[in-house]
Amino acid sequence: MGEAYIVSAMRTAGGRRGGRLSGWHPVDLAGTLIDGLVDSTGVAPDAVDDVILGCVGQVGEQAVNVARNAVLASSLPEAVPGTSVDRQCGSSQQALHFAAQAVMSGCQDVVVAGGVESMTRVPMGAPLTLAKQADMGLYMSPAIRTRYPATELFSQFEGAEMVAEKYGLERYALDEFALDSHRRAAQAAEAGAFEDEILPVSVLDPETGGQCMHAVDEGIRFDATRQAIAGVSPLAENGRISAATASQICDGASGVLVVNENGLRRLGVTPMARVHHMSVIGHDPVIMLEAPLPATERALARTDLSVDDIDLFEVNEAFAPIPLAWLAATGADPQRMNVHGGAIALGHPLGATGTRLMTTLVHGLHRHGGRYGLQTMCEGGGMANVTIVERL
């Protein structure tokens, strides 16, 4: 098997629901991101063999193969195909895995992997809403109900509460973690840590009515306080999790350009990182969000790496209990995890978050001089991907 290299990684700055990116059709946003990846490397558009995009809400403006439509909205020629992936929150991380597998096998040399989600224009849960009047239990077939008779509904919110209870994470700890996420993201933004990874896009300025460039994550609360976070009501009665300790609904796109050795020679590009390991596991769909813990353990065992060998970690902040439980289980240094903040501050544009995390991780390794980075995230249905990259 050959190697897979990341030669470009970028993302849009996150947009709040109804915010600065809400005027962008998700197909056009993804197409613009694809053009950014190609332009940043000087790669000829017709050199791209495939485009693989993650997207969770594949309905409405994100329906009918959003990846192919993004190709048609980009500068890539019609001959470039595209396919869409749904592994829930890990969709674009899985897109990266598929792209890496394609170039490692030699079947393709140059592949765009990424994701897009406009949670303003295609609200979370829209496919189920359209299917049967917002019956969120619709996907639980008779066979699934037989296998899990005690479960009324697979719920990420309930799963997050289960994780908090299992690992003894009280409301105060969750609030503190959320505050830290905003502080880290604010510090990173103010220090210019995101400048190399963010692709600015033109948006309507609500104050002037003219066009301006969107280049700062809209969800960061630069003035976040412990008191304000603590004052947000829990999502469930007597619950520990609030909207302030959950990831923000977000619009955005992200992507990486993946090549093999032949692609490096053909294109004359310099790699940013090498894909060192890829894996994915299934886990308990009831607690659902605990899967990154055993997934990380297995990934490290398979690579003969210890948690201390990893310089930076990106663990998706779907809910504050998940990265906190992950820290407790792995013994990782919290100062190496989500060093530039996470989805609680930066937003979680579902299908785009996987390569958003990878983009931040790869640029972070270069910024901080680290060698290995590990990314993992919890996914609906009780799954988790793990990707380990080596900075080059």
N, C-alpha and C positions, 0 to 999 in steps of 0.2 A: 504494500500500500504506500502511496505517496503521502506528501504532507499537505496541509491546508493552511494558508496564510491569510491574515486580514491585512489588506493594504489601504483601506480607508474605512473610517467609522464616523458617522455623524447623525445628528438628530435635530429636530426642531425644538425650540424652547416650548415647554408645555403651556397649554392654554386652558384656563378655567372653563367650566361649563357655562356656555353663553358668553364667553369672553373673546379674546382677541383673535383666536383661530376659528371662531364659530362661522365666519363668513366663507371659509375655505371648504369646498367640496373635498371629501377625503381622498377621492381618486386623484384630484389635481395636487393635493398636498403630498401624496405618495409619489406622484410623478415628478414633482419638483425635488423631492429628496433623492430620487434615483438620479436625476440630472446632476445634483450636487455631488454625489459619490463619483460619477463618471468624470465630471469636470475637475474634481480635486486631484485626480490621478493622471489626467490627460489621456485616459483610455479611449480609444475610438468606440463610439456607441455600438457599432456592429461587431465588436469583439466580445460583447456580453452573450453568454450562451443561454442563460435562463434568469428569471426573476422569481423569487419565492418570498411571499409576504404573509405574515401572520395577521389575522383579523378575527375577532371574536363575534362581533355583531354583523354577520354576513347576510344582511337584509337591507332593503331600501337602497340608499346610495352606496352601500358597501356590498351589494349583492352581485351575482352573476360574475364571479371570479374577479375580485377587486384587484388582484395582482396583474392580470392581463389588461384590465382597464387602465391601471396605472402605467403600464408600458405604453399604451396608446396615447396617454396624456403626457408622455415624456418625450425626450429627443431620441429615444431608441427607435430603431427601424421596426417595421411591422413584423419582420422575421424573428424577432426575439419573443419567445413565449413567456408565459407567466402562470403561476399556480398559487392558490391560497391555502393556508394552513390554519386549522383551529385545534390547538391544544390548550384552550382556555388562556389563562394569563401567561402561559409559557409559549404562546404561539410563535412569536418571532425568535425566541431562543431555539425552538424546534426548527424554524426556518433556517437558522444558522447551522444547526446540526445537519439538516438535509443538504444544504449547500456544501458544507465541508465534506460530507460523505461523497457527494457527486464529484468534487475535484480530486479527492483522495483516490477514488476508484479509477480516475482517468477518463471517465465518460464525458466530463466537461472540464474546461479550464478556467472559466471566469463566470462567477455567479453572484448576482445581487441577492442578499438575504436581508429581510427587514420586516417592518410591520407598520400598520396604520390603524387608527381608531379615532373617529369623531364621536365622542360620547355626548356631545351636544345634539348633533344631527341624527345620530342613531343611538338612542338611549340604551343603557345597560338592560338586558332582558328583552329587547325588542323582538327577537325571533320568537320567543315564547308568547309574548303579548299578541303578536299577529296570529300565532297558531291557534290560540284558544283563550281569548279574553284574560290574559295575564295569569293563567293557571300555571304557577311556577313548578308545580309537581307533575306537569304533563309528561316529562321525559321518564318518569318512574313507571316503567312498564309493569305488567302483572308479574313477570319473572323476577324483576328487580325487587318488587314489593315482597315477593315470596322469600327472596334471599335475605332481605333486610326488613323483617316484619315489624320491628320496633321503631322504624324510622318513618315519620310522616313525610319528610322532605329533606333532601341533601341541601344543607344550608351553610354557606361560607360564614355567615355571621354567627350561627350557633357553633360551628367548628372553631372559630376564633375564640369564643368564650370557653369552649372545652379545653383548648390549648392553654389559655390563661389559668384556668382552674387546675389543670394537670401539673403545671410547672410553678404553681404558687405565685402567680404574677398579679399583684394587687393593682387597683386603679392608680395609685400614686406612681408606681413604677412605670406604668404605661404612659401616663401624662408626662413624666420626666423624659421618657424616650422620645415622645413626640416633640417636646420642646427642643431636645438636642438635635433632632432631624432638621428642624427649621433653622436653628443656629448654625449648624454645619453647612447647610445649603446657602444661607445668607453670607456666611464667611467666604465660601467658595465663589459665589457670584461676585462679591465685592473685590475678591482677589484676582478675578479674571480666569479662574480655573476652568470655566465652561466655554471660554471663547473659542478654543480650537475645535470643540466638538459640536457647537451649535451652528446650524445653517440658518441665518436670518431670512425671514420671509416677510413680504409686504402685507400689511394689514391696515384696516381702517382705524384711524385715530379718533376715538369717540369725542375727544375734547376739541379738536380742530376740524374734524370732518374730512381731513386729507389722509394721504397714505403715509405710513411710517414703517419702520422695520421692527419686527418682533424678534427679539434676541435675548430676552430674560424670562426665565420661568415665572409664569404668572401666579403660581400657587404659593411661592415662598412668602411667608409672613416675616418680614424683616423686623417687625416690632412684637413678635410672639412673646407672651409672658406665661409663667406658670399659672397665674391666677386665671387668665382668660381660658387656657386649655382646661383647667379644672372645673370651670364654670359651664362647660358644655354637657348637656344631659346625656346619659348613657343611651345606646341604641335599643337596649332591652330593659325592661323593668328589673331593677336590682343587678343590672349588668355592669361589667367592668370597662367595656369598650364604648367609646363615643365617636362621633364623626371626627373629632380632633385627633383621635388615635388610630384612625383608619386612613387608607390611601385616598387621595383626592380624585374625584372624577375629573377627567382630563381629555383634551384633544391633542393629538400629536402624531408624528411619524418619525421613524428612525431606521437606520440600515447600516450594513457593512458590505464591503466588496471583498469577496473570497476568491482566492486563486490557488493553483498548485504551482509546482516548479516550472512546468511548461508555460503557465500563464505569466510567471515572473519574467521568464526569458523573453516571451513574445511581447510583453507590454513594457518591459524595462522599468518596472516600478519597484519601490523599496518596501518590504513588508514591515508592518507595525508590530505584529504579533503572530505567533504560531499557535494553532489549536493543538493543545497537548492531550486533552481528554474530553470525551462527550459521553453522557449516559442519561438515562431516564428510567424512572421506576413508577410503579403503581403502589398505592398504599390504601389504608382504610378510608373509604369515601364518606364516612360519617363524621369523624373528627376532621377529615379532609385535608387540613392545612399543615399537618405535621410531617408530610412526606420529605421536605428538604433535609430533615435530620438524618434519617437512614440513608437518603440518597447521597449526602455528603460523606458519611462514613464509608459507604461502599466505593465512592469515587476515589477517596484518598487511599483506601486499601488496594484498589486496582492499579494505582499509579505509584505505589510505594512512597508516597509523600505523606508527611505529617502535617497537622494543622499549622505547626510553626514554620513549615517551609513556604507557606502561602503569605505573600506580602500584602495583598489587598483582597477583601471579600466584598461582593455585592449580593446581599440577601434582600429580596424584595420586601418592602414594608407594606404588604397588603393590609395587615393589621399589626399593631405594635407587638402583640404577643409572639408573633412568628419569629422575627429576628432575635428577640430576647430568649425564647425557648431554644433557638438554634445556638446561641452563644452558650447557654447552660449545658447543652448536650455535647457540644464540640470542644468546649474549653478555649475557644479562639479569643484572641486579644480584641476587646471591643474597640480599641483605637485603630484597628485595621479594617473594621467593617463599616461600609457606607460612609466613608470619610467625607464625602461631599453631600451628605444628606441622602434621603431616599424618597420613596413615593408619598410619604406623609406630607412632605414639603413640596416635592417636585411634581407630584401627580402620577397617576397610573393609567395611561391610555391603553389599557388591556392588551390588544394585539401588538402594540408597538413597544411595550415595556421591556420585552426580552432583549432586543437589540439596543434599546435605550440604556439598559444596565450595562451591556457589553461595551457600548460606546464610551460610557463614563469610566468603566473599568480599564479599558485599553489606554485611554488618554491619561487616566490616573496613574497607571503603572509608569508611563513615560514621565509624567510630572514629578512623581515621587521617587523614581529610580528603582522601582521594584522589579522582581523577575517574574514571579508567578502570581496570577490572579484567578480567583474562583468565583463563579456566579451560580446562584441557585434561586429558585422561586417556587412557592406553593402554587398549585393549579387546581381548578375546579375538577371534581371527580376523584380527588385524592391522588395526585401525581406530582412529580417534581423532576425537572431537568437539572443537570449539573454540567457546567462547562469550565474547564481549566485552560487558561492560555498562558503562554510564555512571551514576555516582551522581547522584541528584537530591535 
